[in-house]
Amino acid sequence: MNLPDPPPPQDDLSVRARLIHERLCGVFGCPIPYFHSFDPLSELISSLLSHRTRNADSGRAFKALRARYRDWASLRDAPVAEIEALIAGVTWPEQKAPRLKAVLAAITERHGALTLDFLAGMEPDAARAWLRAIPGVGPKTSAAVLSFSTLRMPALPVDSHHHRVAVRTGLIDARVDVGASHAVLRAQLPQDWSAQDLYDNHEVLMLHGQRCCFAQRPACHRCVLLDICPTGAALMAGRGEAGAVA
């Protein structure tokens, strides 16, 4: 019986992760400016809307909510049908409308007020744990709130593009799903990295996935990671089909 090769030692993966980061920063230019500066509660709402949805569509939905409601308490108290109509352009609005209400209600109940500004006084791991205790808030959303919002706390979000690049370059096994990959990929990076460093890491892997390491037919011939990417090497050698790569 042929057993799979054991995974590389953690030290080797950490070296690979740093090399990938440095090369992609050379392509995309680090530090990368933050794409917006929402307060943490607004970032949470934006992140919940963005799940499996194009940025343009989730952005329009977020603006529609902002235009309709004077504050997020008004959104929390609004009828589900009204919210669903306002966010109709996102994926699964029938699920996201009641989820928004439930998440906002849970924050109010647990904290006594509808705000997440208090997270600034917590350690990042504790802040993420507080958020993840809310039903409907997963590892990516909790990391996004800490990283993307005005909290600017060190956390590593992982989206589908980031995950795809990590799998193809051998940082994680293909069987590690997006949710579980957050802890694995964070552990490969220096523990003293700043919020900006981790934001850069997420952004460059995501951008590489969007602009080169496509889900179908990745552009391996122009990839700056080709010499350290086992998937790219196999594809360029003709041992795989680009359209079938995970």
C-alpha positions as CSV (number, residue, x, y, z in Angstrom):
1,M,0.0,0.0,0.0
2,N,1.4,3.4,-1.0
3,L,1.2,5.9,1.7
4,P,1.2,9.7,1.0
5,D,4.4,11.5,1.6
6,P,4.6,13.1,5.1
7,P,4.1,16.9,5.1
8,P,7.3,19.0,5.2
9,P,8.5,20.1,8.6
10,Q,7.0,23.3,10.0
11,D,10.3,25.1,9.7
12,D,10.5,24.3,6.0
13,L,6.9,25.6,5.5
14,S,7.7,28.8,7.4
15,V,10.7,29.4,5.1
16,R,8.6,28.8,2.0
17,A,5.8,31.0,3.4
18,R,8.3,33.9,3.9
19,L,9.8,33.4,0.4
20,I,6.3,33.5,-1.2
21,H,5.5,36.6,0.8
22,E,8.7,38.4,-0.3
23,R,8.4,37.5,-3.9
24,L,4.7,38.6,-4.2
25,C,5.4,41.8,-2.3
26,G,8.0,42.5,-5.0
27,V,5.2,42.1,-7.6
28,F,2.4,44.0,-5.8
29,G,4.4,46.4,-3.7
30,C,4.3,46.2,0.1
31,P,3.1,47.8,2.3
32,I,-0.3,47.7,0.6
33,P,-2.7,50.5,1.5
34,Y,-5.8,49.5,3.4
35,F,-8.8,49.5,1.0
36,H,-11.1,51.2,3.4
37,S,-11.4,52.3,7.1
38,F,-14.7,51.1,8.5
39,D,-15.3,51.0,12.2
40,P,-15.4,47.3,13.4
41,L,-19.2,47.0,13.5
42,S,-19.5,48.3,9.9
43,E,-16.7,46.0,8.8
44,L,-18.5,43.1,10.3
45,I,-21.7,43.9,8.3
46,S,-19.6,44.4,5.2
47,S,-17.9,41.1,5.7
48,L,-21.1,39.2,6.2
49,L,-22.5,40.7,3.0
50,S,-19.4,39.8,1.0
51,H,-19.5,36.0,1.6
52,R,-19.4,34.3,-1.9
53,T,-20.3,37.6,-3.5
54,R,-18.4,39.9,-5.9
55,N,-17.0,43.0,-4.2
56,A,-19.0,45.3,-6.4
57,D,-22.3,43.7,-5.5
58,S,-21.6,43.5,-1.7
59,G,-20.4,47.1,-1.9
60,R,-23.7,48.2,-3.4
61,A,-25.6,46.3,-0.8
62,F,-23.6,47.9,2.0
63,K,-24.2,51.4,0.6
64,A,-28.0,50.6,0.3
65,L,-28.1,49.7,4.0
66,R,-26.2,52.8,5.0
67,A,-28.5,55.0,2.9
68,R,-31.7,53.4,4.4
69,Y,-30.8,53.2,8.1
70,R,-29.6,56.1,10.3
71,D,-27.6,53.6,12.4
72,W,-27.0,49.9,12.7
73,A,-29.5,49.6,15.5
74,S,-32.1,50.6,12.9
75,L,-30.9,47.7,10.7
76,R,-31.1,45.3,13.7
77,D,-34.7,46.3,14.3
78,A,-35.9,46.4,10.6
79,P,-38.1,43.8,9.1
80,V,-36.3,40.9,7.4
81,A,-38.2,41.4,4.1
82,E,-37.1,45.0,3.9
83,I,-33.4,44.1,4.5
84,E,-33.6,41.3,2.0
85,A,-34.9,43.6,-0.7
86,L,-32.1,46.1,0.0
87,I,-29.4,43.5,-0.3
88,A,-31.0,41.6,-3.2
89,G,-27.8,41.8,-5.3
90,V,-25.7,39.7,-3.0
91,T,-25.5,35.9,-3.0
92,W,-28.1,34.3,-0.7
93,P,-29.9,37.5,0.4
94,E,-32.6,35.3,2.0
95,Q,-30.0,33.9,4.4
96,K,-28.0,37.0,4.9
97,A,-30.9,39.3,5.9
98,P,-31.9,37.3,9.0
99,R,-28.3,36.6,9.8
100,L,-27.5,40.3,9.9
101,K,-30.3,40.9,12.3
102,A,-29.4,37.9,14.5
103,V,-25.7,38.9,14.7
104,L,-26.5,42.5,15.6
105,A,-29.0,41.3,18.3
106,A,-26.4,38.9,19.7
107,I,-23.8,41.7,20.0
108,T,-26.3,43.9,21.8
109,E,-27.3,41.1,24.2
110,R,-23.7,40.0,25.0
111,H,-22.1,43.5,25.3
112,G,-25.1,45.6,26.4
113,A,-24.6,48.0,23.5
114,L,-24.4,47.7,19.7
115,T,-20.7,48.4,19.2
116,L,-17.5,46.5,18.7
117,D,-15.1,49.3,19.6
118,F,-14.3,47.6,22.9
119,L,-12.4,44.9,21.0
120,A,-9.5,47.4,20.7
121,G,-8.8,46.7,24.4
122,M,-8.5,42.9,23.9
123,E,-5.7,40.7,22.7
124,P,-6.3,39.6,19.1
125,D,-6.9,36.0,19.9
126,A,-9.4,36.9,22.6
127,A,-11.1,39.4,20.3
128,R,-11.5,36.8,17.5
129,A,-12.8,34.3,20.0
130,W,-15.4,36.8,21.2
131,L,-16.6,37.3,17.6
132,R,-16.6,33.6,16.7
133,A,-18.8,32.9,19.7
134,I,-21.6,34.7,17.7
135,P,-23.5,32.2,15.4
136,G,-22.8,33.0,11.8
137,V,-19.3,34.6,12.4
138,G,-16.6,32.3,11.2
139,P,-12.8,32.5,11.1
140,K,-12.6,34.7,7.9
141,T,-15.1,37.2,9.2
142,S,-13.6,37.5,12.6
143,A,-10.1,38.0,11.1
144,A,-11.5,40.5,8.6
145,V,-13.0,42.6,11.4
146,L,-9.7,42.8,13.2
147,S,-7.5,43.3,10.2
148,F,-9.6,45.5,7.8
149,S,-11.4,47.8,10.2
150,T,-10.0,50.7,12.1
151,L,-8.9,48.3,14.8
152,R,-5.9,47.4,12.6
153,M,-5.1,44.4,14.7
154,P,-2.9,41.5,13.6
155,A,-5.0,38.8,12.1
156,L,-4.8,36.8,8.9
157,P,-8.0,36.5,6.8
158,V,-8.0,33.7,4.1
159,D,-10.3,33.9,1.2
160,S,-10.7,31.4,-1.7
161,H,-8.0,32.9,-3.8
162,H,-5.5,33.0,-0.9
163,H,-6.4,29.4,-0.1
164,R,-5.9,28.3,-3.7
165,V,-2.5,29.7,-3.9
166,A,-1.5,28.2,-0.5
167,V,-2.6,24.8,-1.7
168,R,-0.9,24.9,-5.0
169,T,2.4,26.2,-3.6
170,G,2.4,23.4,-1.0
171,L,1.8,25.5,2.1
172,I,-1.3,23.4,3.0
173,D,-2.8,20.2,1.9
174,A,-5.8,20.4,-0.4
175,R,-7.8,18.6,2.2
176,V,-7.5,21.6,4.6
177,D,-10.5,23.7,4.0
178,V,-10.6,27.5,4.0
179,G,-11.8,27.7,7.6
180,A,-9.2,25.4,9.0
181,S,-6.4,27.0,6.9
182,H,-6.5,30.3,8.9
183,A,-4.7,28.8,11.9
184,V,-2.3,26.7,9.8
185,L,-1.2,29.6,7.6
186,R,-0.9,32.0,10.5
187,A,1.3,29.6,12.3
188,Q,3.7,29.6,9.4
189,L,4.4,33.3,9.6
190,P,6.4,35.1,12.3
191,Q,4.5,35.6,15.5
192,D,5.8,39.2,15.9
193,W,4.4,40.3,12.5
194,S,2.4,43.5,12.6
195,A,-1.1,44.0,11.5
196,Q,0.3,45.6,8.3
197,D,2.5,42.6,7.6
198,L,-0.4,40.1,7.9
199,Y,-2.7,42.3,5.9
200,D,0.0,42.4,3.2
201,N,0.4,38.7,3.2
202,H,-3.4,38.2,2.7
203,E,-3.5,40.8,0.0
204,V,-0.6,39.6,-2.1
205,L,-1.7,35.9,-2.0
206,M,-5.3,37.0,-2.9
207,L,-4.1,39.3,-5.7
208,H,-1.8,36.5,-7.1
209,G,-4.8,34.2,-7.1
210,Q,-6.9,36.8,-8.9
211,R,-4.3,37.9,-11.5
212,C,-2.1,34.8,-12.2
213,C,-3.0,31.7,-10.2
214,F,-6.5,31.4,-11.7
215,A,-8.9,28.7,-10.6
216,Q,-9.0,27.4,-14.2
217,R,-5.9,27.5,-16.4
218,P,-3.4,29.3,-14.1
219,A,-0.8,31.4,-15.9
220,C,2.2,29.3,-14.6
221,H,4.4,30.5,-17.5
222,R,4.5,34.0,-16.0
223,C,4.4,33.1,-12.3
224,V,7.2,34.4,-10.0
225,L,6.6,31.4,-7.8
226,L,7.0,28.8,-10.5
227,D,10.4,27.4,-9.3
228,I,9.0,26.8,-5.8
229,C,5.5,25.7,-6.8
230,P,5.0,21.9,-7.2
231,T,1.7,22.4,-8.9
232,G,3.2,24.8,-11.5
233,A,6.1,22.5,-12.1
234,A,3.8,19.6,-12.8
235,L,1.6,21.6,-15.1
236,M,4.5,23.0,-17.1
237,A,6.0,19.5,-17.4
238,G,2.7,18.4,-18.9
239,R,1.8,16.0,-16.1
240,G,-1.5,17.8,-15.2
241,E,-4.4,19.7,-16.7
242,A,-4.6,23.3,-15.6
243,G,-8.4,23.2,-15.7
244,A,-8.4,20.4,-13.2
245,V,-6.2,21.9,-10.6
246,A,-7.8,22.3,-7.2
